[in-house]
Every structure is written in C-alpha cells, then in structure tokens.
Amino acid sequence: MSSKAIIVTGAASGLGQAAARALADNGYRIAALDLAAIDAAALPENANSYSVDVSETQAVDAICAQVAQDFGGIHGLVNCAGIVKGGKLVSRKGPHDAEAFKQVIAVNVFGTFNLMRAAGALMAENEPDTDGARGVIVNTSSIAAYDGQIGQIAYAASKGAVASMTLPAARDMASLGIRVVSIAPGIFDTPMLAGLPEDVRSALEATVPFPAKLADPADFGAMALHIFQNKTLNGEVIRLDGALRMAPQ
Ligand SMILES: NC(=O)c1ccc[n+]([C@@H]2O[C@H](COP(=O)([O-])OP(=O)(O)OC[C@H]3O[C@@H](n4cnc5c(N)ncnc54)[C@H](O)[C@@H]3O)[C@@H](O)[C@H]2O)c1
C-alpha cells in the first residue's frame, strides 16, 4: 500500500506526529489533520495539513472529501486526536463537571467514530488490491480503558468506547476489505504528559515493569506501521505498555 494516502488525526503532536512520520518514512503519503495549527517543520515532507475539529460532522465530511480529491483517494486512517479531562465522579467540589464529561466523549469517542464513518466510506470506493483489501483503520484507545484510575472516569469511559468499537467496526467493514485495529498505549512521552513535574514523571516511570520509562512515541509509530503491513491483524486492541497495569491512583 505504499504511496497511498493515509489520514492521521492529532498529527500536530505526540503520537499522531510519530505515526505520521513512521508511515511517511515507509512511503505512505500523509493527510495531517488537527485542531491546532500544524508546524510544517514537524511533519514529513510528503504531508498535507488540514485544520478540523474531529467532533464536527459536516467539517469532517468536507475535509475527508477534500483529502480524497487532493490525494486521489484515501487508503488509511490513524485516529490519534484526543483530549484528557480529569475529575472524580463526586469530590469535595461536588459532582463531576457534566460538560467536561461530554467534551471528552465528543472528541475521543464521536471524533473517532466520525472519522471512521467519513474516511471509511471513501475507502470503500477504492479498487481492492489482490488480497481484496481497500484500506486500514487504526484507532487510539488507552490502558485507561482497562485500568482507569481515580479521577479518570471520563477519559476511561471514552477509551473503553474506542476499544469496544474495534470489533464491531472490523465486522462492519470486513465485506469492504477494510481492517480496523486499535492500540491501547500505556504512558508515552508526549506533550500530553510534558507538563508534569520531574518527580511525577519519575514516579510514573517507576510504575512501568519494563522498560521503566515513559515510552518513546516512535514505538507507537512503529506499531501503527506494523498494523498497516500485517494483513491478518484485525478487530483487536493491542496494549503497548511495557506490562504496566495501573494502580487505582
Ligand atoms: N501520551 C500518552 O501517554 C497516551 C496514553 C494513552 C493514550 N493516549 C492517546 O493517544 C492520543 C494522542 O495523545 P498524545 O499524547 O499524542 O496527545 P497530544 O496532546 O500530544 O496530541 C493530541 C492532538 O490531538 C489534537 N486534538 C485535540 N482535540 C482535537 C479535535 N477536537 N480535533 C482535532 N484534533 C484535536 C491536539 O491539537 C493535539 O495535537 C490521544 O487520543 C490520547 O488519549 C496517549
């Protein structure tokens, strides 16, 4: 599938940027989508960038159509756009902020679904390759889907939904020759975690059995690339976490 175009959301930063780079280094052309302005220097040479909020239905439909026109089709999607909002279900401040919960679900769950539906419909128009394949979708869940910590109820709910969409999405898309796989990362060294003080970073690193460090985003990129290359991988959520099982807190 090299030289084919792949949409990467959240490509301005962190895991999305790493996935875009790994795929571009292996010959794929990248449509980099993000809400934030994308620094051209941070993107691979063969990337086009597009500004969009993944939770906006019409805007995503329009951007996907634009990408298909610009690249002559879409053959892959990597959903990395995501947000985190912490808060306990009930704390001393009162009940969990309802709007914060809805925002996390809107971006992490609906945003992932929204891109799968819009880009998936365009992938379905591709001529199948000799294996009958028309495209690949990679979503980003989190180990919080399984080991949600205190204060992670919104994020864990959203990433659990991404994990549980994986199999039905793969089943829905099977007759179209489109595979759907999710990655559930542990703790990666991205801007999402960059604001943490050094002692908190060290404490986090010590919780990972091996390698006991914040993971390199390049390892996420390598996994995304592998999913594109491995024709049997489908309908699965892959933990990428150095054997980390998060404690309650
Ligand atoms: N970093 C980690 O340790 C880790 C662990 C598990 C899962 N994840 C998940 O991996 C994904 C990437 O995380 P990251 O660490 O690279 O974070 P990041 O904050 O560095 O990057 C996320 C990107 O998504 C973009 N984005 C946010 N809301 C958007 C929207 N509505 N529309 C379009 N783009 C939007 C942001 O602008 C940003 O560029 C997220 O889904 C995150 O939940 C990260």
The ligand as an SDF file (V2000), in Angstrom:
LIG
                    3D

 44 48  0  0  0  0  0  0  0  0999 V2000
    0.5810   10.1110   25.7410 N   0  0  0  0  0  0  0  0  0  0  0  0
    0.1240    9.0290   26.3550 C   0  0  0  0  0  0  0  0  0  0  0  0
    0.7560    8.5230   27.2840 O   0  0  0  0  0  0  0  0  0  0  0  0
   -1.1550    8.3770   25.8980 C   0  0  0  0  0  0  0  0  0  0  0  0
   -1.5440    7.1810   26.5250 C   0  0  0  0  0  0  0  0  0  0  0  0
   -2.6950    6.5400   26.1180 C   0  0  0  0  0  0  0  0  0  0  0  0
   -3.4600    7.0740   25.0980 C   0  0  0  0  0  0  0  0  0  0  0  0
   -3.0740    8.2550   24.5250 N   0  0  0  0  0  0  0  0  0  0  0  0
   -3.9330    8.7730   23.4600 C   0  0  0  0  0  0  0  0  0  0  0  0
   -3.1460    8.9870   22.2990 O   0  0  0  0  0  0  0  0  0  0  0  0
   -3.7040   10.0520   21.5450 C   0  0  0  0  0  0  0  0  0  0  0  0
   -2.6090   11.0750   21.2740 C   0  0  0  0  0  0  0  0  0  0  0  0
   -2.1370   11.5520   22.5180 O   0  0  0  0  0  0  0  0  0  0  0  0
   -0.8300   12.4480   22.6680 P   0  0  0  0  0  0  0  0  0  0  0  0
   -0.1840   12.0320   23.9210 O   0  0  0  0  0  0  0  0  0  0  0  0
   -0.0770   12.4340   21.3950 O   0  0  0  0  0  0  0  0  0  0  0  0
   -1.5210   13.8560   22.9460 O   0  0  0  0  0  0  0  0  0  0  0  0
   -1.1890   15.3010   22.3860 P   0  0  0  0  0  0  0  0  0  0  0  0
   -1.9690   16.2190   23.2450 O   0  0  0  0  0  0  0  0  0  0  0  0
    0.2810   15.4760   22.2580 O   0  0  0  0  0  0  0  0  0  0  0  0
   -1.8230   15.2680   20.9220 O   0  0  0  0  0  0  0  0  0  0  0  0
   -3.2000   15.2340   20.7060 C   0  0  0  0  0  0  0  0  0  0  0  0
   -3.5100   16.0240   19.4610 C   0  0  0  0  0  0  0  0  0  0  0  0
   -4.9140   15.9550   19.2130 O   0  0  0  0  0  0  0  0  0  0  0  0
   -5.3470   17.2240   18.7890 C   0  0  0  0  0  0  0  0  0  0  0  0
   -6.7670   17.4100   19.0570 N   0  0  0  0  0  0  0  0  0  0  0  0
   -7.3730   17.5140   20.2650 C   0  0  0  0  0  0  0  0  0  0  0  0
   -8.6850   17.7100   20.1150 N   0  0  0  0  0  0  0  0  0  0  0  0
   -8.9200   17.7240   18.7800 C   0  0  0  0  0  0  0  0  0  0  0  0
  -10.0820   17.8960   17.9970 C   0  0  0  0  0  0  0  0  0  0  0  0
  -11.2900   18.0990   18.5590 N   0  0  0  0  0  0  0  0  0  0  0  0
   -9.9830   17.8470   16.6500 N   0  0  0  0  0  0  0  0  0  0  0  0
   -8.7670   17.6690   16.0670 C   0  0  0  0  0  0  0  0  0  0  0  0
   -7.6310   17.4990   16.7500 N   0  0  0  0  0  0  0  0  0  0  0  0
   -7.6980   17.5410   18.0960 C   0  0  0  0  0  0  0  0  0  0  0  0
   -4.4950   18.2150   19.5930 C   0  0  0  0  0  0  0  0  0  0  0  0
   -4.4720   19.5030   18.9770 O   0  0  0  0  0  0  0  0  0  0  0  0
   -3.1410   17.5240   19.5960 C   0  0  0  0  0  0  0  0  0  0  0  0
   -2.3400   17.9360   18.5080 O   0  0  0  0  0  0  0  0  0  0  0  0
   -4.8700   10.6100   22.3700 C   0  0  0  0  0  0  0  0  0  0  0  0
   -6.0700   10.0350   21.9000 O   0  0  0  0  0  0  0  0  0  0  0  0
   -4.5590   10.1160   23.7600 C   0  0  0  0  0  0  0  0  0  0  0  0
   -5.7170    9.9890   24.5510 O   0  0  0  0  0  0  0  0  0  0  0  0
   -1.9530    8.9190   24.8890 C   0  0  0  0  0  0  0  0  0  0  0  0
  1  2  1  0
  2  3  2  0
  2  4  1  0
  4  5  1  0
  4 44  2  0
  5  6  2  0
  6  7  1  0
  7  8  2  0
  8  9  1  0
  8 44  1  0
  9 10  1  0
  9 42  1  0
 10 11  1  0
 11 12  1  0
 11 40  1  0
 12 13  1  0
 13 14  1  0
 14 15  2  0
 14 16  1  0
 14 17  1  0
 17 18  1  0
 18 19  2  0
 18 20  1  0
 18 21  1  0
 21 22  1  0
 22 23  1  0
 23 24  1  0
 23 38  1  0
 24 25  1  0
 25 26  1  0
 25 36  1  0
 26 27  1  0
 26 35  1  0
 27 28  2  0
 28 29  1  0
 29 30  1  0
 29 35  2  0
 30 31  1  0
 30 32  2  0
 32 33  1  0
 33 34  2  0
 34 35  1  0
 36 37  1  0
 36 38  1  0
 38 39  1  0
 40 41  1  0
 40 42  1  0
 42 43  1  0
M  CHG  2   8   1  16  -1
M  END
$$$$
